[in-house]
Amino acid sequence: MFRPSQINLVNYLLLPILIIISISIGAANFHWGSLFSDSEVISLLLYSRLPRTIAIILTGATLAVAGMVLQIVLRNRFLEPNMVGATQSAALGVLLVSIYYPQAPQLIKMSCASVAALVGMTLFILLFRRLPAQRQIVIPLIGIIYGSIIEALVNFIGIETNTLQLLAVWFAGDFSAVLAGRYELLWLTGIMTIVIYVLADRLTIAGLGQNISISLGVNYVRMMWIALFTVAMITAIVVVTVGQIPFIGLVVPNIVSRLAGDRLRQNLPSVALLGANALLICDIIGRTIDPPYEVPVSMIFGIIGTIVFLYLLFKRPPVHAA
């Protein structure tokens, strides 16, 4: 079994390389040698390439952390925001705001999306708790069906209100439209990640169940609501800013847990770094397959995530020595 520090070292070495590649490629010509002599190159860096790279890093890192939190507090390795209705509910919230208040600023859209995501996850948890213990294995399947029902409702509303083009933005995660001034809300997801890190030990105890949490002096209900709120905020901000990107919260935490074991506080930096690097790699692939056109990063990661998800389902987890 690897140590978290070893995984972090690899990720720390890989991250600057991927950042340089991400900034270097794109439809517009960018030359590092002209960075300090050409004002157009400087503008391209500050207003397009650097904001896009930062947005990718924040999105990948925070979605991976959100998935890890859900897996810990709900005690199921095959859950992520997309599988508990959070992403679809957030899109529903944004759609309703766009229909009834088209001029709403991003902050209001984010707030409504967060509330919708929180409500969607709460309904899923109520359904989740009604299942008998021996049926817990089917929870991911139920989550997929649950999310599909909400997505179908969103599509129906979109058809009835002629807003399908807006849905294409929120359901197809893409960073091509990220510019300076249009991604800054993603910094709030970083704040949510810091909150999760500070409360990591209490969230881990809450994941052991209500009786154990009470015996150890942890307010189980409060920790559950904090976990759901942070996940809802992260999911809503990502949906509002860049759209839906599936499987990050599922794949990345499982990879880290298989390599380094189940330790939330120790694994959180590894999960965040691996999520950022994985999304950077997928975005780079999407931009280099058919230049100057781009393949949405959600499609690239969706393909890779599906393969890894099937592997995780059928591969028996390794037995770690105590």
Secondary structure, 3 states (H helix, E strand, C coil): CCCHHHHHHHHHHHHHHHHHHHHHCCCCCCCHHHCCCCHHHHHHHHHHHHHHHHHHHHHHHHHHHHHHHHHHHCCCCCCCHHHCCHHHHHHHHHHHHHHHCCCCCHHHHHHHHHHHHHHHHHHHHHHHHCCCHHHHHHHHHHHHHHHHHHHHHHHHHHHHCCCHHHHHHHHCCCCCCCCCCCCHHHHHHHHHHHHHHHCHHHHHHHCCCHHHHHHCCCCHHHHHHHHHHHHHHHHHHHHHHCCCCCCHHHHHHHHHHHHHCCCHHHHHHHHHHHHHHHHHHHHHHHHHCCCCCCCCHHHHHHHHHHHHHHHHHHCCCCCCCC
